[in-house]
Amino acid sequence: MRLILFCLAGLGLLSACGRLEDVGRAPDFSPIRETDEYFAMMSRPFPVSLEDETPLGPASLWNGGRESLLGDRRAMQQGDILTVVIEIDDSAEISNSTERTRSGSESLSIPQLFGIPQRIAPELPSGASLDNAVSTDSNSSSAGDGSVRRNEKLELRVAATVTGVLPNGVLQIVGRQEVRVNFELRELLVTGYARAQDISRQNEITYDKIASARISYGGRGQITDVQQPRYGQQIADILLPF
């Protein structure tokens, strides 16, 4: 037991030391280097066919390349950037009601069983009888009522990077955004898989067209730190059975 308490105290001191470093200063931004987006932009994409680079006609001054005026500039290869539009306005309301009632009664009497009750009756205490050997009554009832009401609204736009192209042509995208206001850092993370066909001519895609979408919107800083319960309280909530 002492060893467990010593380990918990050591973990508490280590976590406290890390938190003490942030006292009096704003939280740091996450480094841009060593991220998936950084490596995707630094590495060379797979070679693309030069068919789109051919002129549209023998006498045409334009071509179908991505850098031309009429070219398709939508994100389609590793390292490209596109805009993810997040507009969530969901509401749900669920109401359940349950009521259950049950009653039962049982009675067992053995006034005659091969003469055994008559032989046992003289030996029983005064007032005891086997005429009604067992008699039980039961009554139970339960009622439950529950309701859930949720309303979520979120409108965001974030630039995402194509970090990879799967063999079937689906794009793997990752978008991160951090905004610091005073001592509070707001973080937005978007990851998922998207088809190049779902990207609009404005190089935008809505969140509902992203498969396996993971959208995280939160923050870290002094306000978020105050809103979270202390480590000791979180451990107590897990360990205490009551």
Salt bridges, closest charged atoms under 4 A:
ASP22 OD1 - ARG25 NH2 3.40
ASP28 OD1 - ARG25 NH1 3.10
GLU37 OE1 - ARG176 NH1 2.61
ASP72 OD2 - ARG74 NH2 2.88
ASP72 OD1 - ARG201 NH1 3.61
ASP80 OD2 - ARG66 NH1 3.02
GLU93 OE2 - ARG149 NH2 3.07
GLU152 OE2 - ARG150 NH2 2.25
GLU187 OE2 - ARG220 NE 2.60
ASP198 OD1 - ARG195 NH2 3.03
GLU204 OE2 - ARG157 NH2 2.37
ASP225 OD1 - ARG19 NH2 2.24
ASP225 OD1 - ARG230 NH2 3.70
